[in-house]
Each structure stands twice: as C-alpha cells, then as structure tokens.
Amino acid sequence: MGASKVVGLVVGGLVMAAVAFVVMLLLVKVLWAWTVPDLFPGAVEQGLVARSVSWLTAVKIAIFIAILSVFARGRGSAREK
C-alpha cells in the first residue's frame, strides 16, 4: 500500500470522525430542545432549565454521555465474567 493511500485513509477517517461528532452534537441539541420543555415546562418558564443548549453545552453533554457509556460498558462486562 502506497503512502498516498495511507494518507488518504487517515484523512478520510478524520473527516468521518468529525462528521460523526457534529451529527452527535446536533442530535443532542435537537433532543434537548424537543424533550426538556415538555418534561419541565414550569422550570423552563421560570428560567431554571434552559429551553435550548449552546454548541459548547452540547459538547459537554456528549462527553458526559460518552464517559457514562464507557463506565456502563465496563461494569456490564465485569458481571458477565
């Protein structure tokens, strides 16, 4: 395999990872805006809970979910053994 193919694969992988990351952030933002106002209408009206989240907050939520899923996956595999 030539060096140009390896570089192409690496660049393609990075682009795909970036696209997946942006899609995940968009999904977090849309799901928040869709569910939270319905779940907590009084808190949203009072300003206790945000009606929508910023891109930075979506990044934080996505990281939090990823960490939780890693811990949940680790605990599940330990119980199976």
N, CA, C and O atoms as CSV, one atom per row, in Angstrom:
chain,resi,resn,atom,element,x,y,z
A,1,MET,N,N,0.855,-1.169,0.000
A,1,MET,CA,C,0.000,0.000,0.000
A,1,MET,C,C,0.899,1.229,0.000
A,1,MET,O,O,1.828,1.337,0.801
A,2,GLY,N,N,0.615,2.132,-0.890
A,2,GLY,CA,C,1.435,3.329,-1.022
A,2,GLY,C,C,1.163,4.339,0.075
A,2,GLY,O,O,0.143,4.286,0.762
A,3,ALA,N,N,2.103,5.263,0.219
A,3,ALA,CA,C,1.981,6.287,1.253
A,3,ALA,C,C,0.774,7.183,0.992
A,3,ALA,O,O,0.127,7.637,1.936
A,4,SER,N,N,0.468,7.441,-0.270
A,4,SER,CA,C,-0.671,8.316,-0.572
A,4,SER,C,C,-1.996,7.662,-0.182
A,4,SER,O,O,-2.934,8.350,0.219
A,5,LYS,N,N,-2.075,6.330,-0.300
A,5,LYS,CA,C,-3.295,5.637,0.116
A,5,LYS,C,C,-3.461,5.684,1.626
A,5,LYS,O,O,-4.573,5.838,2.132
A,6,VAL,N,N,-2.355,5.553,2.343
A,6,VAL,CA,C,-2.417,5.608,3.802
A,6,VAL,C,C,-2.858,7.004,4.254
A,6,VAL,O,O,-3.706,7.145,5.135
A,7,VAL,N,N,-2.274,8.021,3.641
A,7,VAL,CA,C,-2.659,9.392,3.972
A,7,VAL,C,C,-4.135,9.621,3.644
A,7,VAL,O,O,-4.855,10.256,4.415
A,8,GLY,N,N,-4.576,9.110,2.512
A,8,GLY,CA,C,-5.979,9.236,2.126
A,8,GLY,C,C,-6.904,8.559,3.118
A,8,GLY,O,O,-7.960,9.096,3.451
A,9,LEU,N,N,-6.515,7.380,3.593
A,9,LEU,CA,C,-7.329,6.668,4.582
A,9,LEU,C,C,-7.376,7.429,5.910
A,9,LEU,O,O,-8.428,7.518,6.543
A,10,VAL,N,N,-6.252,7.967,6.318
A,10,VAL,CA,C,-6.209,8.719,7.571
A,10,VAL,C,C,-7.069,9.981,7.470
A,10,VAL,O,O,-7.857,10.276,8.368
A,11,VAL,N,N,-6.913,10.712,6.383
A,11,VAL,CA,C,-7.704,11.926,6.191
A,11,VAL,C,C,-9.191,11.581,6.103
A,11,VAL,O,O,-10.021,12.269,6.697
A,12,GLY,N,N,-9.527,10.540,5.382
A,12,GLY,CA,C,-10.924,10.109,5.287
A,12,GLY,C,C,-11.488,9.716,6.637
A,12,GLY,O,O,-12.632,10.041,6.956
A,13,GLY,N,N,-10.691,9.020,7.428
A,13,GLY,CA,C,-11.133,8.638,8.771
A,13,GLY,C,C,-11.361,9.845,9.663
A,13,GLY,O,O,-12.329,9.894,10.420
A,14,LEU,N,N,-10.461,10.824,9.570
A,14,LEU,CA,C,-10.616,12.039,10.364
A,14,LEU,C,C,-11.855,12.825,9.944
A,14,LEU,O,O,-12.574,13.358,10.790
A,15,VAL,N,N,-12.099,12.894,8.652
A,15,VAL,CA,C,-13.298,13.594,8.164
A,15,VAL,C,C,-14.555,12.884,8.643
A,15,VAL,O,O,-15.502,13.532,9.088
A,16,MET,N,N,-14.572,11.573,8.558
A,16,MET,CA,C,-15.740,10.813,9.017
A,16,MET,C,C,-15.957,10.995,10.518
A,16,MET,O,O,-17.099,11.116,10.963
A,17,ALA,N,N,-14.880,11.015,11.302
A,17,ALA,CA,C,-14.996,11.223,12.749
A,17,ALA,C,C,-15.543,12.620,13.041
A,17,ALA,O,O,-16.383,12.781,13.926
A,18,ALA,N,N,-15.079,13.619,12.312
A,18,ALA,CA,C,-15.564,14.988,12.510
A,18,ALA,C,C,-17.042,15.101,12.161
A,18,ALA,O,O,-17.804,15.751,12.877
A,19,VAL,N,N,-17.445,14.477,11.076
A,19,VAL,CA,C,-18.857,14.498,10.676
A,19,VAL,C,C,-19.711,13.792,11.727
A,19,VAL,O,O,-20.780,14.285,12.087
A,20,ALA,N,N,-19.253,12.648,12.218
A,20,ALA,CA,C,-20.000,11.923,13.249
A,20,ALA,C,C,-20.115,12.760,14.522
A,20,ALA,O,O,-21.156,12.750,15.179
A,21,PHE,N,N,-19.054,13.482,14.872
A,21,PHE,CA,C,-19.066,14.329,16.067
A,21,PHE,C,C,-20.081,15.460,15.924
A,21,PHE,O,O,-20.833,15.738,16.858
A,22,VAL,N,N,-20.107,16.106,14.776
A,22,VAL,CA,C,-21.047,17.207,14.546
A,22,VAL,C,C,-22.482,16.679,14.538
A,22,VAL,O,O,-23.381,17.328,15.072
A,23,VAL,N,N,-22.700,15.526,13.945
A,23,VAL,CA,C,-24.040,14.929,13.941
A,23,VAL,C,C,-24.477,14.605,15.369
A,23,VAL,O,O,-25.639,14.806,15.722
A,24,MET,N,N,-23.556,14.107,16.188
A,24,MET,CA,C,-23.877,13.805,17.586
A,24,MET,C,C,-24.254,15.083,18.336
A,24,MET,O,O,-25.211,15.090,19.110
A,25,LEU,N,N,-23.505,16.159,18.106
A,25,LEU,CA,C,-23.829,17.422,18.768
A,25,LEU,C,C,-25.194,17.948,18.326
A,25,LEU,O,O,-25.982,18.418,19.147
A,26,LEU,N,N,-25.462,17.865,17.042
A,26,LEU,CA,C,-26.759,18.294,16.529
A,26,LEU,C,C,-27.881,17.456,17.136
A,26,LEU,O,O,-28.940,17.984,17.475
A,27,LEU,N,N,-27.652,16.169,17.271
A,27,LEU,CA,C,-28.643,15.278,17.871
A,27,LEU,C,C,-28.902,15.654,19.329
A,27,LEU,O,O,-30.051,15.665,19.769
A,28,VAL,N,N,-27.846,15.959,20.077
A,28,VAL,CA,C,-28.014,16.375,21.472
A,28,VAL,C,C,-28.834,17.660,21.543
A,28,VAL,O,O,-29.753,17.769,22.354
A,29,LYS,N,N,-28.502,18.638,20.689
A,29,LYS,CA,C,-29.223,19.910,20.697
A,29,LYS,C,C,-30.703,19.726,20.351
A,29,LYS,O,O,-31.573,20.300,21.006
A,30,VAL,N,N,-30.980,18.936,19.333
A,30,VAL,CA,C,-32.366,18.731,18.898
A,30,VAL,C,C,-33.154,17.961,19.951
A,30,VAL,O,O,-34.293,18.318,20.252
A,31,LEU,N,N,-32.569,16.918,20.510
A,31,LEU,CA,C,-33.278,16.136,21.524
A,31,LEU,C,C,-33.539,16.958,22.778
A,31,LEU,O,O,-34.592,16.830,23.401
A,32,TRP,N,N,-32.579,17.804,23.150
A,32,TRP,CA,C,-32.796,18.678,24.319
A,32,TRP,C,C,-33.978,19.611,24.058
A,32,TRP,O,O,-34.898,19.697,24.871
A,33,ALA,N,N,-33.948,20.306,22.926
A,33,ALA,CA,C,-35.000,21.271,22.609
A,33,ALA,C,C,-36.361,20.593,22.437
A,33,ALA,O,O,-37.398,21.222,22.648
A,34,TRP,N,N,-36.360,19.334,22.062
A,34,TRP,CA,C,-37.600,18.614,21.822
A,34,TRP,C,C,-38.198,18.065,23.118
A,34,TRP,O,O,-39.417,18.073,23.285
A,35,THR,N,N,-37.349,17.585,24.043
A,35,THR,CA,C,-37.866,16.894,25.223
A,35,THR,C,C,-37.919,17.735,26.485
A,35,THR,O,O,-38.896,17.650,27.228
A,36,VAL,N,N,-36.904,18.542,26.753
A,36,VAL,CA,C,-36.819,19.238,28.040
A,36,VAL,C,C,-37.983,20.200,28.278
A,36,VAL,O,O,-38.543,20.187,29.373
A,37,PRO,N,N,-38.375,21.032,27.313
A,37,PRO,CA,C,-39.521,21.911,27.581
A,37,PRO,C,C,-40.818,21.148,27.881
A,37,PRO,O,O,-41.663,21.637,28.631
A,38,ASP,N,N,-40.976,19.956,27.302
A,38,ASP,CA,C,-42.167,19.154,27.590
A,38,ASP,C,C,-42.076,18.472,28.951
A,38,ASP,O,O,-43.085,18.316,29.639
A,39,LEU,N,N,-40.866,18.066,29.341
A,39,LEU,CA,C,-40.692,17.389,30.625
A,39,LEU,C,C,-40.736,18.354,31.805
A,39,LEU,O,O,-41.271,18.022,32.863
A,40,PHE,N,N,-40.177,19.542,31.624
A,40,PHE,CA,C,-40.079,20.514,32.714
A,40,PHE,C,C,-40.625,21.880,32.292
A,40,PHE,O,O,-39.873,22.855,32.260
A,41,PRO,N,N,-41.915,21.969,31.970
A,41,PRO,CA,C,-42.431,23.246,31.459
A,41,PRO,C,C,-42.363,24.377,32.476
A,41,PRO,O,O,-42.041,25.510,32.118
A,42,GLY,N,N,-42.660,24.085,33.733
A,42,GLY,CA,C,-42.607,25.127,34.750
A,42,GLY,C,C,-41.191,25.627,34.984
A,42,GLY,O,O,-40.973,26.828,35.142
A,43,ALA,N,N,-40.239,24.720,35.007
A,43,ALA,CA,C,-38.844,25.104,35.229
A,43,ALA,C,C,-38.312,25.919,34.056
A,43,ALA,O,O,-37.514,26.836,34.248
A,44,VAL,N,N,-38.748,25.591,32.844
A,44,VAL,CA,C,-38.316,26.361,31.669
A,44,VAL,C,C,-38.910,27.761,31.724
A,44,VAL,O,O,-38.219,28.738,31.434
A,45,GLU,N,N,-40.187,27.869,32.094
A,45,GLU,CA,C,-40.840,29.182,32.181
A,45,GLU,C,C,-40.196,30.073,33.236
A,45,GLU,O,O,-40.098,31.287,33.057
A,46,GLN,N,N,-39.757,29.463,34.338
A,46,GLN,CA,C,-39.126,30.218,35.412
A,46,GLN,C,C,-37.648,30.502,35.123
A,46,GLN,O,O,-37.012,31.270,35.845
A,47,GLY,N,N,-37.115,29.899,34.090
A,47,GLY,CA,C,-35.708,30.101,33.753
A,47,GLY,C,C,-34.759,29.212,34.526
A,47,GLY,O,O,-33.553,29.460,34.530
A,48,LEU,N,N,-35.271,28.186,35.179
A,48,LEU,CA,C,-34.423,27.279,35.943
A,48,LEU,C,C,-33.725,26.255,35.045
A,48,LEU,O,O,-32.645,25.762,35.370
A,49,VAL,N,N,-34.357,25.944,33.917
A,49,VAL,CA,C,-33.807,24.996,32.951
A,49,VAL,C,C,-33.828,25.666,31.582
A,49,VAL,O,O,-34.808,26.315,31.215
A,50,ALA,N,N,-32.762,25.507,30.845
A,50,ALA,CA,C,-32.662,26.135,29.524
A,50,ALA,C,C,-33.599,25.458,28.532
A,50,ALA,O,O,-33.745,24.236,28.535
A,51,ARG,N,N,-34.232,26.265,27.684
A,51,ARG,CA,C,-35.098,25.728,26.633
A,51,ARG,C,C,-34.259,25.061,25.548
A,51,ARG,O,O,-34.681,24.059,24.971
A,52,SER,N,N,-33.083,25.600,25.267
A,52,SER,CA,C,-32.163,25.011,24.291
A,52,SER,C,C,-30.752,25.137,24.833
A,52,SER,O,O,-30.505,25.897,25.770
A,53,VAL,N,N,-29.830,24.398,24.247
A,53,VAL,CA,C,-28.445,24.415,24.713
A,53,VAL,C,C,-27.542,24.947,23.608
A,53,VAL,O,O,-27.858,24.843,22.422
A,54,SER,N,N,-26.426,25.511,24.013
A,54,SER,CA,C,-25.442,26.020,23.054
A,54,SER,C,C,-24.607,24.862,22.516
A,54,SER,O,O,-24.695,23.736,23.005
A,55,TRP,N,N,-23.803,25.157,21.509
A,55,TRP,CA,C,-22.932,24.131,20.945
A,55,TRP,C,C,-21.928,23.645,21.989
A,55,TRP,O,O,-21.634,22.451,22.053
A,56,LEU,N,N,-21.400,24.555,22.805
A,56,LEU,CA,C,-20.430,24.168,23.836
A,56,LEU,C,C,-21.078,23.261,24.879
A,56,LEU,O,O,-20.474,22.281,25.317
A,57,THR,N,N,-22.299,23.587,25.272
A,57,THR,CA,C,-23.014,22.742,26.225
A,57,THR,C,C,-23.319,21.378,25.619
A,57,THR,O,O,-23.271,20.365,26.317
A,58,ALA,N,N,-23.631,21.344,24.330
A,58,ALA,CA,C,-23.867,20.063,23.656
A,58,ALA,C,C,-22.594,19.213,23.665
A,58,ALA,O,O,-22.661,17.993,23.815
A,59,VAL,N,N,-21.430,19.860,23.504
A,59,VAL,CA,C,-20.153,19.128,23.582
A,59,VAL,C,C,-19.985,18.532,24.970
A,59,VAL,O,O,-19.607,17.368,25.108
A,60,LYS,N,N,-20.260,19.316,25.990
A,60,LYS,CA,C,-20.122,18.832,27.364
A,60,LYS,C,C,-21.069,17.660,27.644
A,60,LYS,O,O,-20.680,16.677,28.274
A,61,ILE,N,N,-22.299,17.771,27.174
A,61,ILE,CA,C,-23.272,16.692,27.370
A,61,ILE,C,C,-22.824,15.429,26.625
A,61,ILE,O,O,-22.928,14.323,27.155
A,62,ALA,N,N,-22.332,15.595,25.405
A,62,ALA,CA,C,-21.867,14.445,24.625
A,62,ALA,C,C,-20.686,13.759,25.316
A,62,ALA,O,O,-20.618,12.530,25.352
A,63,ILE,N,N,-19.770,14.539,25.857
A,63,ILE,CA,C,-18.631,13.955,26.581
A,63,ILE,C,C,-19.125,13.218,27.816
A,63,ILE,O,O,-18.664,12.115,28.108
A,64,PHE,N,N,-20.055,13.816,28.537
A,64,PHE,CA,C,-20.618,13.185,29.727
A,64,PHE,C,C,-21.296,11.855,29.386
A,64,PHE,O,O,-21.118,10.862,30.091
A,65,ILE,N,N,-22.068,11.848,28.308
A,65,ILE,CA,C,-22.743,10.614,27.880
A,65,ILE,C,C,-21.717,9.559,27.471
A,65,ILE,O,O,-21.883,8.379,27.779
A,66,ALA,N,N,-20.657,9.981,26.777
A,66,ALA,CA,C,-19.619,9.029,26.370
A,66,ALA,C,C,-18.928,8.409,27.578
A,66,ALA,O,O,-18.670,7.205,27.599
A,67,ILE,N,N,-18.628,9.228,28.583
A,67,ILE,CA,C,-17.991,8.702,29.793
A,67,ILE,C,C,-18.916,7.742,30.523
A,67,ILE,O,O,-18.483,6.684,30.980
A,68,LEU,N,N,-20.186,8.107,30.634
A,68,LEU,CA,C,-21.145,7.206,31.280
A,68,LEU,C,C,-21.273,5.881,30.534
A,68,LEU,O,O,-21.373,4.824,31.157
A,69,SER,N,N,-21.271,5.934,29.209
A,69,SER,CA,C,-21.408,4.693,28.444
A,69,SER,C,C,-20.170,3.813,28.595
A,69,SER,O,O,-20.280,2.587,28.594
A,70,VAL,N,N,-18.998,4.426,28.725
A,70,VAL,CA,C,-17.776,3.635,28.947
A,70,VAL,C,C,-17.854,2.931,30.288
A,70,VAL,O,O,-17.540,1.744,30.382
A,71,PHE,N,N,-18.271,3.648,31.335
A,71,PHE,CA,C,-18.394,3.026,32.652
A,71,PHE,C,C,-19.467,1.949,32.662
A,71,PHE,O,O,-19.274,0.899,33.274
A,72,ALA,N,N,-20.581,2.183,32.007
A,72,ALA,CA,C,-21.655,1.193,31.959
A,72,ALA,C,C,-21.215,-0.054,31.198
A,72,ALA,O,O,-21.539,-1.174,31.593
A,73,ARG,N,N,-20.487,0.140,30.119
A,73,ARG,CA,C,-19.985,-0.993,29.340
A,73,ARG,C,C,-18.979,-1.793,30.162
A,73,ARG,O,O,-18.983,-3.023,30.121
A,74,GLY,N,N,-18.133,-1.112,30.894
A,74,GLY,CA,C,-17.132,-1.787,31.719
A,74,GLY,C,C,-17.753,-2.597,32.828
A,74,GLY,O,O,-17.300,-3.707,33.109
A,75,ARG,N,N,-18.783,-2.068,33.466
A,75,ARG,CA,C,-19.437,-2.782,34.545
A,75,ARG,C,C,-20.193,-4.000,34.031
A,75,ARG,O,O,-20.230,-5.035,34.695
A,76,GLY,N,N,-20.798,-3.880,32.846
A,76,GLY,CA,C,-21.543,-4.997,32.268
A,76,GLY,C,C,-20.636,-6.160,31.920
A,76,GLY,O,O,-21.009,-7.314,32.133
A,77,SER,N,N,-19.455,-5.884,31.391
A,77,SER,CA,C,-18.545,-6.966,31.009
A,77,SER,C,C,-17.967,-7.641,32.256
A,77,SER,O,O,-17.669,-8.835,32.224
A,78,ALA,N,N,-17.807,-6.902,33.343
A,78,ALA,CA,C,-17.275,-7.490,34.576
A,78,ALA,C,C,-18.293,-8.456,35.174
A,78,ALA,O,O,-17.911,-9.479,35.743
A,79,ARG,N,N,-19.577,-8.146,35.054
A,79,ARG,CA,C,-20.608,-9.035,35.608
A,79,ARG,C,C,-20.743,-10.308,34.784
A,79,ARG,O,O,-21.096,-11.354,35.327
A,80,GLU,N,N,-20.470,-10.241,33.495
A,80,GLU,CA,C,-20.628,-11.405,32.647
A,80,GLU,C,C,-19.555,-12.445,32.899
A,80,GLU,O,O,-19.772,-13.629,32.642
A,81,LYS,N,N,-18.405,-12.027,33.397
A,81,LYS,CA,C,-17.290,-12.969,33.599
A,81,LYS,C,C,-17.495,-13.835,34.785
A,81,LYS,O,O,-16.650,-14.677,35.089
